[in-house]
Every structure is written in C-alpha cells, then in structure tokens.
Amino acid sequence: MLDQIAIMTWKNPIFMIIFFGALWYLPGILLRRRQEYLIQTKKEKARIEKLSKLYPSKNQTDLHNN
C-alpha cells in the first residue's frame, strides 16, 4: 500500500513541478542571499574604515604623534 502511494505521488505532475522547481531555484536563492550578506558586510567595513579616517580615535592620534 505504501508503495502504491509513493508511486502515485511520484508520478503526480503537480508534485513533480513543485519538487523539481524547488530543486532548481533553492540553490540560487541560497547563493544570492549569501552573496548579498557578503556584499553588505564588505560595504559596512568600508564605511567604518572611511569614518575612522575622518574621525580618528584618541589612540590613533597618539600613534601618529610619536
């Protein structure tokens, strides 16, 4: 009985469309989110670097004076 249900599910065209669609799009979605995260962190680090150059902390000014 379970074999028959499995075969009926596997041969269902709507199930197959959803299954293969998920297999097709899921890696792309995951890779895109990872890439967006990496770009965002890179931009944030660059922003912090630029701000630190504009407004150096006391420790950085002491290093330059010595």
C-alpha positions as CSV (number, residue, x, y, z in Angstrom):
1,M,0.0,0.0,0.0
2,L,2.8,2.4,0.8
3,D,4.5,1.5,-2.4
4,Q,1.3,2.4,-4.3
5,I,1.0,5.8,-2.5
6,A,4.7,6.5,-3.2
7,I,4.3,5.7,-6.9
8,M,1.1,7.8,-7.2
9,T,2.9,10.7,-5.5
10,W,6.0,10.4,-7.6
11,K,4.0,10.3,-10.9
12,N,1.8,13.2,-9.9
13,P,2.6,16.0,-12.4
14,I,1.9,18.9,-9.9
15,F,4.2,17.3,-7.3
16,M,6.9,16.8,-9.9
17,I,6.7,20.5,-11.0
18,I,6.9,21.7,-7.3
19,F,9.7,19.2,-6.5
20,F,11.9,20.0,-9.5
21,G,11.1,23.7,-9.2
22,A,12.4,23.7,-5.7
23,L,15.5,21.8,-6.7
24,W,16.1,24.3,-9.5
25,Y,15.5,27.6,-7.6
26,L,16.6,26.8,-4.0
27,P,20.4,26.8,-4.6
28,G,20.1,30.1,-6.5
29,I,18.2,31.6,-3.7
30,L,20.6,30.4,-1.1
31,L,23.6,31.6,-3.1
32,R,22.1,35.0,-3.7
33,R,21.4,35.6,0.0
34,R,24.9,34.6,0.9
35,Q,26.3,36.9,-1.8
36,E,24.1,39.8,-0.6
37,Y,25.3,39.2,3.0
38,L,29.0,39.3,1.9
39,I,28.5,42.5,-0.1
40,Q,26.6,44.1,2.8
41,T,29.4,43.2,5.3
42,K,32.1,44.5,2.9
43,K,30.2,47.8,2.5
44,E,29.9,48.1,6.3
45,K,33.6,47.5,6.8
46,A,34.4,50.1,4.1
47,R,32.1,52.6,5.7
48,I,33.7,52.1,9.2
49,E,37.1,52.4,7.6
50,K,36.2,55.7,6.0
51,L,34.7,57.1,9.1
52,S,37.7,56.1,11.1
53,K,39.9,58.1,8.7
54,L,37.6,61.1,9.1
55,Y,37.3,60.9,12.8
56,P,40.4,59.2,14.2
57,S,40.2,58.0,17.8
58,K,42.5,59.3,20.5
59,N,44.6,56.1,20.3
60,Q,45.2,56.6,16.6
61,T,46.2,60.2,17.0
62,D,48.7,59.3,19.8
63,L,50.3,56.8,17.5
64,H,50.8,59.4,14.7
65,N,52.3,62.0,17.1
66,N,55.0,59.6,18.4
